[in-house]
């Protein structure tokens, strides 16, 4: 199985969120995920929420990564979105009440993704989520993993035996 891994450095300015959405949309199109697929809109919403959280709550730059099934793959595969930031503070899901304008981001990610979680890194953390393309068309459920539920720092899934078809880096 071949996958495409791409990444974008995102500045600390909240205006960078729009640039991250446009970049992600262009990378999805290049991976064979069509703009009119429900999966594309779901992924763009997730990118928007995770990048917004990283930029707003840390005030620091972040790195957006997407791991996409290869263009020639007939197998639906899994799409993975990661946002790494320089804060060691774990993500804290909230529940927004009524007219509150904040506090829905991680709830949306939990509801839309098949799996999501976070892991500590040297100088910060990475928040990740995965959507199985086959589940995206059937509306399969979501899953959540974090240090409080698992009892230890959750480690992201490794992609053993996967050849990266290409890696693209785009600077701010």
N, C-alpha and C positions, 0 to 999 in steps of 0.2 A: 504494500500500500504506500502510495506517495502522498505527501502532504506539503503544503506551502505554509511557511511561517514568515510573517511580516511584522514589522514593529515601527512605531512612530513615537518620537519624543514629543511630549506635550508640555508647553510652558505653563507657568504658574497662574497665568491670566485666565479667568473664567471664559473669556471670548475664544479661547483655544478649544472649547468643547465643540463648537460648530465645525471647526477645522477637522477635529478628530472624527466627527460623524461623516463629513464629506470624504475624508480619506478612507474610512472603513467601508463606506458604500462603494467606492471605486475598487477596493480590494475584493469585495464580495463578487462584484461583476466579473472580475478577472479570474475568480475561482470557479465560475460556473453557477453561482447562486444568482438567479435572476432578480432584478429589482422588484418585480411584481410578486415574488414568492412571499408568503407570510413570514417565512424564516428570515428573510432579509430585513423586514421591518422590525421584527423581534430583536435581531442582533443589533441593529442600529439603536434601538431604545436602550438595550443593555449597555452598549458602548457609551451612550450619552450619560446614563446614570452612574456608571463606574468611574468615568473620567471626571464628571462633575464632582462626585464625592472626593476623589483624590485631590483635585485642584482646590476645591472650596475648604475642605476640612484640614488640609495640610498647609496650604499656601505655598506649596513647593511644586517643582516640575514633576512629571510622572512619565511612565513609559507604557504605551498601549501595545499589546501584542495580540495577534490573532493567528490561530493555527487552523488552517482550512484544508478540507479534502482536496486532493489533486484534481485538476481540470479533467483529466482523462478517466478518472475513477468512475465506475458504474455503481460501486457500493456507496450508499448514502453517506456513511461516515459520521464523525462527530466534529462539530465546530467548537473551538475553545477560544474564549476571550480572557485576557489577563490584563490587569492594570497594576503596575508596580509603583510604589511611592516611597519617599524617604522618611515616613513616620512609622514608629514602632507601635503606635496605639492601635489596638485591634478595632475592626469595624464593629459598630454597635447598631444592630437593627432597631428601628423605632417604629411606632405605629402612630401615624398622624391622625389627629382628630378633626372632624368637621372641615373648617375652612383653612386649616394650617397649610402653609405653602411649602413646608419642608417635612422630611421624615418618611417619604414613601419609596425612596430609591432602592434600598435593599429589599424591601417587601416586593417591589416589582421584579427585581432580579430573582428572588426566591420563587415567585409565582411563574416566571417565564422560563427559567432554566431547568434542565433535568437534574443538574448537580451544581452546587457552588460552594465555595469555601475560601479560606485564606491561609497563608502560611507566612511565618516570620522569615525574613532574610537578613543578611548581614547588617545593613543599615536601614532597614525598613520592613515592608511587607508586600506581598502580592495577593490581590483579591482576584479570584478566577471563577469562571462558570463554563459549563459545557451544555451544548444542546445537541442531541442526537437527531440527525436529519430525518430519520425515519419516524422518530417520536414527534418531531415538529409537525408532521402532517397528520398524526393521529391524536395529538393533544395529550400525550402521555404526561405523567406527573413530574414534580420537581423534587429535588433533594437538597439538603443543607448539611454542611459539615463544618464544624469549627472546633476550637480548642475546648470550649465548655461542654460540648456534647460528646466529643471523642475522648476527652480526658488528657489529651496531649496535643502539641502543635500539629495541625493537620498538614500533611505533605501532599503536594500536587501529584497528579498522575504522571508517571514516567512513560515515555513513548519509546519503549525498547523495540529495537529492530525496525524502526521507521527511518527511512531515508528522506532527508529534507530536500525537496525538489528545488527550492530557492529560498534565499533569505534576503529581504529588502530592508534597508535602513534609510530613514528619511529624517534629516535634522530639522530642528525648529528654525 
